[in-house]
Amino acid sequence: MDAYIEFKNVVKRFDDFVALDHVSLQIPKGTFVTLLGPSGCGKTTLMRQLAGFSEPEEGDVLVNGRRMNGLPPFKRNTPLVFQEYALFPHMTVYENISYGLKLKKTSKAEMDRRVGEMLEMFNLKGLEDRFPKQMSGGQQQRVAFARALVMGQEILLLDEPLSNLDAKLRVEVRTELRQIQQKLGITTIYVTHDQDEALSMSDVIAVMRSGRIEQIGSPWEIYFRPANRFVADFVGTVNFLESTVTAVRSGQLTVSYHGMALEVPTDVTAAVGETITLVVRPECIRLSGLEESTAEGTTLNGTIENYSFLGRMIRYWVKVGQTEFVIDDANVDLTGARSGAVKLCLDTRKLHILKDGGAHADG
């Protein structure tokens, strides 16, 4: 699919600090792309190159083949919604949403029609005469979204827009936002450090670190097939198993971990004696009693050290040798949590292999 938005070898420095280090990214039209990474990784700086609030020292930013470098923000048609709602406090909801239309001298009838569509879309009907201070944080954020979209733009930029909302409201608003984005087909770039937001909303995630993109892929690829140890560790909870290859067969490796053998289906090429890292997500491990019959080559023995009841699941911390595993058990029993010695039954189909100290290998 052709790129609608493209960053080509973009470099941005602040004095001696390299904020963006030759970043390249292609975004197809209608895609929801999340820039995910820790604070200071360059994700907001990259978005600002597209919005026009900052200019690259090297490289190009293109929209639909047109070079954006040097164009002021108001000529780019790329509205940006911040975590601070930035609403005009002295204006009503209607006046805030219609502000851009008024500047363009849109007719009253057309203005009413477009604002009405936004009020309906963001569940704001009946609130058009309220001022921002009379509204909840979630309602104010919806007004900010509506104001950004009322002009009919084809690109929407969102810089951590939900971070000021409480946890439950965040889930509600992000679900609404994703549904609206899919309905309108608007190309969206979303900046966040929240892995749950990235995984739940995105078509594509670009994981960033130190001004570079570590991996670009679908949420499933990023989560289950991380390119390296940083991506695996940053996106969700993970267990790393440093293992030694003991046998190689077509489509399968046998590895030793604390003297216990695991049979791992994989297309990765490895040699006997080689050290590899297995990436194991907490939900890919099931706990069972020592007496339970389990498939050979899929289990490890351990001892439960601690647990945390989270309602929908129990998170266990289980010692295997000197390593502590994190395990999420969604099969919550009314009688309470397990304790003592257990078997860890691994879904070996979902194990991912990293070689060479964390370099990517497809499993």
Summary of the structure (lengths in Angstrom):
residues: 363
radius of gyration: 24.6
end to end distance: 25.9
largest distance: 76.7
contacts: 1129
relative contact order: 0.11
helix: 26%
strand: 36%
